[in-house]
């Protein structure tokens, strides 16, 4: 008898402009689980700060990460996909503390490609000026962290297919 696989709760992470909001819903659709937009968990004060071109500090991020972690915890055993920059190890540790089974899909790419994509986005509050601070803060996934790095070159469908293949290679959580 085939063992049922419990779906992962996946955090799609990376610097602004890597396509988290594009890839997240595509990945959720492929996995057959709900998607939550990480930006929707930000308090208005954070959005105002970023809109003004001011990077968030850790104190700004804790309530946001806790809200994402609570959503991920609620999806444990059910599966889900949520976007979150999760740039620092300490942020990912905080998400894992709330939802121990989460896995990360780190969308990675060349800075010039990401800046070009950001410059062509419509209706987003994150200005390209904050990209430098995002890259400065980025701590890539470490070998002891459950997750995969996925390059963002190509179409959204190609990126999603790469993410699915990489996730398939991960050990699945116990049912």
C-alpha positions as CSV (number, residue, x, y, z in Angstrom):
1,X,0.0,0.0,0.0
2,X,1.3,3.4,-1.0
3,X,2.0,5.8,1.9
4,X,0.2,9.1,1.7
5,X,2.5,12.1,1.4
6,X,1.7,15.0,3.6
7,X,2.1,18.2,1.6
8,X,4.9,20.6,2.6
9,X,4.2,24.1,3.8
10,X,6.5,26.0,1.5
11,X,7.9,29.5,2.0
12,X,8.9,31.1,-1.3
13,X,11.8,33.4,-0.3
14,X,14.3,35.8,-1.8
15,X,15.1,39.4,-2.3
16,X,12.4,41.8,-3.8
17,X,11.9,41.3,-7.5
18,X,12.8,37.6,-7.7
19,X,9.1,36.7,-8.5
20,X,7.8,35.4,-5.1
21,X,4.3,36.8,-5.9
22,X,4.4,35.3,-9.3
23,X,5.9,31.9,-8.5
24,X,4.1,31.4,-5.2
25,X,0.6,31.1,-6.7
26,X,1.9,29.0,-9.6
27,X,3.6,26.6,-7.2
28,X,0.6,26.4,-4.9
29,X,-1.6,25.6,-7.9
30,X,0.8,22.8,-9.0
31,X,0.8,21.4,-5.4
32,X,-3.0,21.8,-5.0
33,X,-2.7,23.9,-1.8
34,X,-3.6,27.5,-0.9
35,X,-1.3,30.5,-1.4
36,X,-0.9,33.4,1.0
37,X,0.8,36.6,-0.1
38,X,3.5,37.5,2.5
39,X,3.1,41.2,1.9
40,X,-0.5,41.0,3.1
41,X,0.8,40.1,6.6
42,X,2.7,43.4,6.9
43,X,1.2,46.0,9.3
44,X,0.5,49.3,7.6
45,X,3.4,51.0,9.4
46,X,5.8,48.6,7.5
47,X,4.2,49.3,4.2
48,X,4.4,53.1,4.8
49,X,8.1,52.7,5.8
50,X,9.0,50.7,2.7
51,X,7.0,53.0,0.4
52,X,9.1,55.9,1.7
53,X,12.3,53.9,0.7
54,X,13.2,53.1,4.3
55,X,14.4,49.6,4.9
56,X,12.7,47.6,7.7
57,X,14.7,46.7,10.7
58,X,14.3,43.5,12.7
59,X,11.9,45.0,15.2
60,X,9.6,45.9,12.2
61,X,9.9,42.4,10.9
62,X,9.1,40.3,14.0
63,X,5.3,40.8,14.1
64,X,5.2,40.2,10.3
65,X,7.2,37.0,10.6
66,X,5.1,35.9,13.5
67,X,1.9,36.4,11.4
68,X,3.4,34.4,8.5
69,X,4.6,31.7,11.0
70,X,1.1,31.4,12.5
71,X,-0.4,31.0,9.0
72,X,2.2,28.3,8.2
73,X,1.6,26.6,11.5
74,X,-2.2,26.4,10.7
75,X,-1.4,24.7,7.4
76,X,0.9,22.0,9.0
77,X,-0.2,18.6,7.6
78,X,-2.4,20.3,5.0
79,X,0.2,22.1,2.9
80,X,0.4,25.6,1.7
81,X,2.6,28.2,0.0
82,X,3.4,31.6,1.4
83,X,5.8,34.2,0.2
84,X,8.3,36.0,2.5
85,X,11.6,37.5,1.8
86,X,13.1,35.5,4.8
87,X,16.4,37.0,3.9
88,X,18.2,36.3,7.2
89,X,18.8,32.9,8.9
90,X,17.2,34.4,12.1
91,X,14.0,35.2,10.2
92,X,13.8,31.6,8.8
93,X,14.6,30.3,12.3
94,X,11.6,32.3,13.6
95,X,9.3,30.9,10.9
96,X,10.6,27.4,11.7
97,X,10.0,27.9,15.4
98,X,6.3,28.7,14.6
99,X,5.9,26.0,11.9
100,X,8.7,23.4,12.3
101,X,7.9,21.6,9.1
102,X,8.3,24.5,6.7
103,X,10.6,24.2,3.7
104,X,12.0,27.1,1.7
105,X,12.2,27.7,-2.0
106,X,14.9,30.4,-2.4
107,X,14.4,32.2,-5.6
108,X,17.9,33.4,-6.7
109,X,19.1,35.4,-9.6
110,X,21.5,37.9,-11.0
111,X,21.1,41.4,-9.5
112,X,20.8,43.1,-12.9
113,X,18.0,40.7,-14.0
114,X,16.1,41.3,-10.7
115,X,16.6,45.1,-10.9
116,X,15.2,45.1,-14.4
117,X,12.2,43.1,-13.4
118,X,11.6,45.4,-10.4
119,X,11.8,48.5,-12.7
120,X,8.9,47.0,-14.8
121,X,6.6,46.1,-11.9
122,X,3.3,47.9,-11.6
123,X,1.6,48.8,-8.3
124,X,4.2,47.5,-5.8
125,X,5.4,49.5,-2.8
126,X,9.0,48.3,-2.8
127,X,11.2,50.7,-4.7
128,X,14.3,49.4,-6.6
129,X,16.4,51.7,-4.3
130,X,15.9,49.1,-1.5
131,X,17.4,46.3,-3.5
132,X,20.9,47.0,-2.3
133,X,19.8,46.7,1.3
134,X,18.0,43.4,0.5
135,X,21.1,41.9,-1.1
136,X,23.2,43.1,1.8
137,X,20.9,41.4,4.3
138,X,20.6,38.1,2.3
139,X,21.9,35.0,4.0
140,X,21.4,32.1,1.6
141,X,20.0,28.8,2.9
142,X,22.5,26.8,4.8
143,X,23.0,23.0,4.4
144,X,21.1,22.3,7.6
145,X,18.0,24.2,6.5
146,X,15.2,22.4,4.7
147,X,14.9,24.0,1.3
148,X,16.1,24.5,-2.2
149,X,17.6,27.3,-4.3
150,X,15.9,27.9,-7.6
151,X,17.3,30.2,-10.3
152,X,14.8,32.8,-11.7
153,X,16.0,32.9,-15.3
154,X,13.3,31.9,-17.8
155,X,9.5,32.1,-17.8
156,X,7.4,31.8,-14.6
157,X,6.4,28.3,-15.8
158,X,10.0,27.2,-16.2
159,X,10.9,28.5,-12.8
160,X,7.9,26.8,-11.2
161,X,8.8,23.5,-12.9
162,X,12.4,23.8,-11.5
163,X,11.0,24.5,-8.1
164,X,8.6,21.4,-8.3
165,X,11.5,19.2,-9.3
166,X,13.7,20.5,-6.5
167,X,10.9,20.1,-3.9
168,X,10.3,16.5,-5.2
169,X,13.8,15.6,-4.3
170,X,13.4,16.7,-0.6
171,X,12.3,14.3,2.0
172,X,8.6,14.6,2.7
173,X,7.3,15.2,6.2
174,X,5.7,12.3,8.0
175,X,1.9,11.9,7.6
